[in-house]
């Protein structure tokens, strides 16, 4: 009897997955998106390439709600010594490598939302790639963005739609 119940649950989950969409292995579903977090510290270009190898892109963020979801996910997955450490956060897909001051998402989606930290972007050190700054007294401030040199090493998020 117990095995029939287990099989039934598995089949229900499979049907739900097929009708609503499923995230690939190693991706986590949040709403209608699939996220992959890698805590390895890599430069922006290596993070972008790793996402592409997974059939994904570095995360693009188009609303405060999405930003809050990604930040909360990072806090739940990253080592505590990083989540409480100033300037230690994750790469996102925003960059101005093609034209200085014109920020574009690496997945080609429109730049219809930004969440810059005060005084950013400032290109103070040839900064063309963007990450959460993780500075401030609360989560709303800590998820704001900063432009950084692309060669810095940070963790990263990949994303695919369902």
Secondary structure, 3 states (H helix, E strand, C coil): CHHHHHHHHHHHHHHHHHHHCCCCCCCEEECCEEEEEEEEEECHHHHHHHHHHCCCEECCCCCHHHHHHHHHHHHHHCCHHHHCCCCCCEEEEEECCCCCCCCEECCCCCCCCCCECCCCCCCCCCCCEEEECCCCCCHHHHCCEEEECCCCCEEEEEEEEC
